Amino acid sequence: MKRALKIAGITIGVIALLLVGGSALAYLLIDLDKVLNEQVAKAKPEIEAKLGRKVSVGEISTRFFPTLGGTVSSIEIAPAEGRAEDDRPLLRVGSVGFDIAIWRAILAGGDEVVIDAAYVDGLAVNLVRYKDGSLSYQDILDKLAAAEPAQDEPKEEEKPSEPMSPEVQAWLQKVSVNELRLADAEIRLVDHATATGQPAESFVRKLGVRLNDVRLSDPIRVKVEAAVFADARNFAFET
């Protein structure tokens, strides 16, 4: 019996190594980073046309070991053109990414999927009310609304969504997330439509949200910290 178990263990290990080795070889040969960056560059004009704003996206980088992951850096939606009050990007993200314990998932045969981290770092949102009372993001909402079909145009009949199958529910029970993170975020609020004519500026700085050990079967643990209208953190909440 021990010999049979030993042989089975060796066999599983060899299969896992072959799978990982083949995947790693494909990863090295294809240059996934280049492919992804080229696809984003191709899609960017269409995104800019839909939003009516310039959009910039930094480098996309991927990794295979020790975790399967990816990072996108320096994402920006530019301020509105022709608005002197709009002196900063509407939205800026330092980096967004994820890491999955791929080796662990392979050895477990897919029965255990662990996302080590999914994160957004350095998010900055700039919300401005102009002197005429309009808001700095209203043009984007108008642009998106104009692209929607008119109310009198016939819409395709939407099929009701099917309930999640028991198999999918069972698989999701196996997925866990060690950390979901929003770190070092900032929200800037600027009002130019004041009674005095002088802009009023407020900030929510150092905003951080963390969810640890996230599983469908367990209660979610959340930690929130922020510096609300102050330079130092003065708000904290944790479950």
N, C-alpha and C positions, 0 to 999 in steps of 0.2 A: 504493500500500500504506500509506504514511504517513497519507494522507488518510482511508483506511478505518479505520485504527486510532484516529485522532483522533476521528472520528465515533462509533466504538464507545465510546470513553472518555467522550465527552460524554453519550451516551445512558445509559450506566451511571450516571454522576453525577446526571443528571436524575431517573432512576428512584429512586436512593437518596435524593435530596432529597425527592421526593414521598412515599416511604414514611416517612421520618423526620418530615417535616412533618405528614403525616396522623396519625401516631402521637402526635406532640407535641400536636396539636390535640385529639385524643381525651383525652389525659392531662390537659390543662388544663380540658376541659369536664366530665369525669366526677368530679373531686375524689376520686381514688383513696384518698388518706389517710383521708378521712371514711368511705368504704365499708369499708375494712379495719378501722378502729377500731370501727365499729359491729358488724361480724361477730365480732370478738374479744369484745366486750361481751356479745353474744348467747350465745357458746359458753362463757363463763366459769362460769356456774352448773353446767353439766354437768360441766366439768372439776373444779370444787370438790367436786361430789357423788361423783365417781369416786375422788378422792384423800382425801376427808374432811378437807380443809384449805382455808383461805382462800387464794386466789390473787389476786395483783394484777399487772397488766400496764400499763406506761406507754404513751406515745404511739408510734404507728407512723408513720414518715415515709418517703416514697419520693422518688426523684429520677430524672430522665430524661436530663439532660445535665450534664456531659460523659460520665457513665457512667450506666447503668441500675442502680439500687441501692435498697436499703431498710434501715431501721434500726428495731429495736424496743428501747425503753429501759425500765429499771427493772422487771424481772421478779422476782417474789418468791413463794415458797411459805412460808406462815406457820408459826410453831412450833406444836406440839401444844397444844390447849386443855387447861387443868387441870393442866399440868405446870410447877411453879414453876422446875424446873431449866432448862427450855427458854426461854431469855431472848433468843434471836435467831432470825431466819428460818432454816428448814432450808436453803433455797437462795435466793440472790440473784444477779442478773446485772445489771451496769451497763448493758450494751448488747450486742446481737447484730445483725450485719448482713452485707451483701455488696455488691460493686460489680462490674458486668460491662461490659466495653468494647463497648458496643452498636454504636457507630459503626464500629468496626473490623470487627465481625462482619458488619454490613450490606455494607460495601465489599468484604469477602471472599466475599460470597455464602454465608455459613454454613460456608465451608471452614476458617475459623479462629475459634475461640471462646475468648476470653481472660477469665477471671475475675480481675479485678485483686486482689480481696481477699475473704475470708470470715473473719469474726472474732467472737470472744466476748471482751468486755472486762469486767473487774471481777467475775468469778465468785467467789462466796463460799459455801462449803459448811460447815454447822454440824452436826457429828455428836456426839451426846450419849449416854452410857450412864447411864441413870437409876439411882437407888438400889436399885431392885428388879432390876437387871440387864438390863432391856429396853433396846432402842435407839430413838433418836428417829425413825427412819424405819420401824420395824416396823409401825406402824398403817397406813401407806400400803400396804405389801406385803400385809398381811392384807386390806385393803379391796379391792385389786385381785384377790387370789386368790379372795375370796368372790364376785366378779362373774364368774369363770370358770365354765363349765358343769361340773356334777358329773361324776365319773369314770364313773358308770353311765349318764349321759345319752348318747344317740347323737349322734355328731358328724358333721357333713357331711364326705363323703369329699373329702379334699384332692387336687387334681390336681397331679401333678408339674410343677414349674416348667420352662418351656421354655428351652432354651439360648439365649443371646444370639445374635441374628442377625449374620451377617458385616457387614451394613450398619451396624448399631448399633455394633459393635466398631470399624469403620472411622471412624465419626463421633466416637467417644470418643477416638480417637487424635488428633483435631484439637483437643481441649479441653485447655487448660492453665490452671493456677492460679498466679498470681504469688506469692500469700501466703495461707496458712492460719494463723490466729493465735489463740492463747489468751493473753491478757495480764493481768498484775496479778491473778492468781487467788490465793485463800486457802482453806486447809482448816483448820478449827478442830476439835480433838478434846478433848472434856471427859468425864472419867470421875468420876461421883458415887458409884460402888460401890467405893470404896477401903477398905482396912483401917482407916484412920484416920478415915474419915468426912468427910475434907476433899476437895473436888474437885481432881482433877489436870487441868491444862489444857496443851495443846501446840498448836503452830501449824506449818503449812507456808505460808510467805508468799512474796509476790513471784514466784509460779510463772508462768513463761512458756514457751509451746511455739510454735515457728514452723516451718512447712514452706514452703520457697521453691522456686519453679520446678517445680511438681508436674505431671508428665506421665506417662501410662501407659507411655510408651516409654523413660523415663529413670529412673535411681535417684532415690529420694526423699531430699532433704536435710532433716535435722531438727536443730533447736537447742532445748535444754531448759535452763532456769535456774530456781533456786529458793533460798529461804532456809529450810532444813530445821531446825526447832526453834531458829531463831536470827532476829535482826532483819535482819542483812545477808546477801546472797546468799553461799552457801557450797557450792553445787552447780551444776555446768555440764556439759553433754554436747552434743556436736555430731558429726554424721556428715558 
